[in-house]
Amino acid sequence: MSNDFFKDKADSYEQVTHRVANVENIARAVLGSANLKSGMNIMDFGSGTGLLLEQIAPAVTSITAVDISQSMNAQLEKKRADIKCELEIIEMDLTQSSLDRKFDGIISSMTMHHVDDIAAMFEKFHSMLDTGGFIAIADLVTEDGGFHTEDTGVFHFGFDPDEFLALASDAGFNNVELSVVSTVHKPLADYPVFLLSATA
């Protein structure tokens, strides 16, 4: 994730209907699984243009948006006035750098397949949560590589749900659950998307 793979698509990112619909499904699942409330400060890992966080924002007090892509962060910045909570945007590669913060929760949509070392990322998430804090992580079920039509820094063609659950448990998370919450419909195939939820 060292390059801005989304530089040429940031402006049109939200014009892809199946992408928007997928994140709407994920947002509904997050709202249904996490005990969100006023006073919470959560982090959105791989926040992109803010498709997920803008739907979560009314339920919390503040969101810290973390993304490596300058162009995607710029698109989110344009939305700032419409985000229904306090918003901080941080441009950084969280796989390589550390953010010395504690959060009440961490959300993420379709970002983990861009992360090489998943075990290390779960361990970092765990270290960034207050006791009892939650994660709500959405990504693809194992697929054949056809989901991406170009190189956007992809390390994983989705994930085996049982293996993903095990990695979260090994990192110290409790109450680990996973369920399919959305399906991305593309011309040649349908791609299931899961949400993993857990507490620190």
C-alpha positions, 0 to 999 in steps of 0.5 A, spaced: 500 500 500 505 504 498 503 507 492 496 511 491 493 506 487 486 510 487 489 516 484 486 515 477 479 513 480 478 517 486 473 522 483 469 517 480 469 512 486 462 513 488 459 512 481 460 505 481 453 502 483 455 495 486 460 499 490 456 503 494 450 498 495 455 493 498 458 499 503 450 500 504 449 493 506 456 493 510 454 499 514 447 496 516 451 490 519 455 494 523 450 498 526 446 492 527 452 488 530 456 494 534 453 497 540 454 504 537 453 510 542 454 518 543 461 519 546 464 514 542 471 515 538 472 510 533 477 509 527 475 507 520 481 503 517 482 504 509 476 510 510 477 512 502 472 517 500 468 515 507 462 511 504 462 507 510 463 512 516 458 517 513 453 512 515 456 510 521 457 518 523 450 519 526 451 514 531 458 516 534 461 522 537 467 522 532 471 518 527 478 518 525 479 516 518 485 513 516 487 512 509 494 511 505 491 515 499 492 522 498 486 522 493 481 518 496 482 523 503 481 529 498 474 526 496 473 525 503 475 532 505 470 535 500 464 531 504 467 534 511 461 539 512 456 533 511 459 528 516 454 528 522 460 527 527 467 530 528 472 528 523 479 527 523 483 525 517 490 522 517 494 520 511 498 514 513 500 507 512 498 503 518 501 497 516 508 501 516 506 506 522 503 506 528 498 511 531 499 512 538 491 512 540 486 508 543 479 508 540 472 505 542 472 501 536 475 500 529 471 499 523 473 497 516 470 496 509 474 492 503 481 494 506 484 488 509 485 484 502 490 490 501 494 488 507 499 483 507 500 481 514 493 480 517 495 477 523 500 483 525 494 488 523 489 484 528 494 485 533 495 492 532 488 493 532 487 490 538 493 494 541 489 500 539 482 499 542 480 500 549 478 494 554 471 492 551 472 496 544 470 493 538 472 491 531 467 491 525 471 488 519 468 487 512 472 484 506 471 478 501 470 471 502 475 467 498 475 469 490 478 467 484 482 473 483 476 476 478 474 481 483 479 486 481 480 488 474 487 491 475 492 492 480 490 496 486 495 493 491 491 486 492 495 481 497 489 477 498 483 474 493 479 474 499 479 470 505 477 463 508 472 465 514 474 460 519 482 462 518 480 470 518 476 468 525 482 464 527 487 470 526 482 475 530 482 470 536 489 469 536 490 476 536 486 476 543 479 478 541 473 475 544 466 474 542 469 473 535 463 472 530 463 472 522 457 472 517 456 474 510 452 481 510 453 483 502 454 480 495 457 484 490 454 483 483 459 483 477 457 481 470 461 474 471 460 472 478 457 474 485 462 475 490 460 474 498 462 479 503 463 478 510 463 482 516 467 480 522 465 483 529 469 482 536 471 485 542 478 487 545 
